[in-house]
Amino acid sequence: MASLGRWLMLLGGLLFLVGGLLVLLARWGVPLGRLPGDFVYRRGNLTCVMPLATSLLLSAILTLLLNLLARWLK
């Protein structure tokens, strides 16, 4: 049960770091959510946002980070 607690703490710390990184990127003016390939549909009172390019970019970055972390923990 102690190893589960360690994994949850590690995951929480990782999420905290990723959130902090996203806040810093927003302050520096990096246009996450407004990349080419992010679709916005507006009609009347309806706005639908599909951040396809941002999702793919974040997925690739997180995959690399998690693979490095998994190799480091072995």
MODELLER restraints for C-alpha pairs under 7 A, 6 or more apart:
rsr = mdl.restraints
at = mdl.atoms
rsr.add(forms.Gaussian(group=physical.xy_distance, feature=features.Distance(at['CA:32:A'], at['CA:54:A']), mean=6.06, stdev=0.5))
rsr.add(forms.Gaussian(group=physical.xy_distance, feature=features.Distance(at['CA:33:A'], at['CA:51:A']), mean=5.72, stdev=0.5))
rsr.add(forms.Gaussian(group=physical.xy_distance, feature=features.Distance(at['CA:33:A'], at['CA:54:A']), mean=5.74, stdev=0.5))
rsr.add(forms.Gaussian(group=physical.xy_distance, feature=features.Distance(at['CA:35:A'], at['CA:53:A']), mean=6.38, stdev=0.5))
rsr.add(forms.Gaussian(group=physical.xy_distance, feature=features.Distance(at['CA:35:A'], at['CA:54:A']), mean=6.56, stdev=0.5))
rsr.add(forms.Gaussian(group=physical.xy_distance, feature=features.Distance(at['CA:36:A'], at['CA:53:A']), mean=6.83, stdev=0.5))
rsr.add(forms.Gaussian(group=physical.xy_distance, feature=features.Distance(at['CA:37:A'], at['CA:52:A']), mean=6.02, stdev=0.5))
rsr.add(forms.Gaussian(group=physical.xy_distance, feature=features.Distance(at['CA:37:A'], at['CA:53:A']), mean=4.97, stdev=0.5))
rsr.add(forms.Gaussian(group=physical.xy_distance, feature=features.Distance(at['CA:38:A'], at['CA:50:A']), mean=5.82, stdev=0.5))
rsr.add(forms.Gaussian(group=physical.xy_distance, feature=features.Distance(at['CA:38:A'], at['CA:51:A']), mean=4.23, stdev=0.5))
rsr.add(forms.Gaussian(group=physical.xy_distance, feature=features.Distance(at['CA:38:A'], at['CA:52:A']), mean=5.13, stdev=0.5))
rsr.add(forms.Gaussian(group=physical.xy_distance, feature=features.Distance(at['CA:38:A'], at['CA:53:A']), mean=5.49, stdev=0.5))
rsr.add(forms.Gaussian(group=physical.xy_distance, feature=features.Distance(at['CA:38:A'], at['CA:54:A']), mean=6.84, stdev=0.5))
rsr.add(forms.Gaussian(group=physical.xy_distance, feature=features.Distance(at['CA:39:A'], at['CA:49:A']), mean=5.86, stdev=0.5))
rsr.add(forms.Gaussian(group=physical.xy_distance, feature=features.Distance(at['CA:39:A'], at['CA:50:A']), mean=5.01, stdev=0.5))
rsr.add(forms.Gaussian(group=physical.xy_distance, feature=features.Distance(at['CA:39:A'], at['CA:51:A']), mean=6.11, stdev=0.5))
rsr.add(forms.Gaussian(group=physical.xy_distance, feature=features.Distance(at['CA:40:A'], at['CA:48:A']), mean=5.78, stdev=0.5))
rsr.add(forms.Gaussian(group=physical.xy_distance, feature=features.Distance(at['CA:40:A'], at['CA:49:A']), mean=4.51, stdev=0.5))
rsr.add(forms.Gaussian(group=physical.xy_distance, feature=features.Distance(at['CA:40:A'], at['CA:50:A']), mean=6.28, stdev=0.5))
rsr.add(forms.Gaussian(group=physical.xy_distance, feature=features.Distance(at['CA:41:A'], at['CA:47:A']), mean=5.64, stdev=0.5))
rsr.add(forms.Gaussian(group=physical.xy_distance, feature=features.Distance(at['CA:41:A'], at['CA:48:A']), mean=5.05, stdev=0.5))
rsr.add(forms.Gaussian(group=physical.xy_distance, feature=features.Distance(at['CA:41:A'], at['CA:49:A']), mean=6.38, stdev=0.5))
rsr.add(forms.Gaussian(group=physical.xy_distance, feature=features.Distance(at['CA:42:A'], at['CA:48:A']), mean=6.53, stdev=0.5))
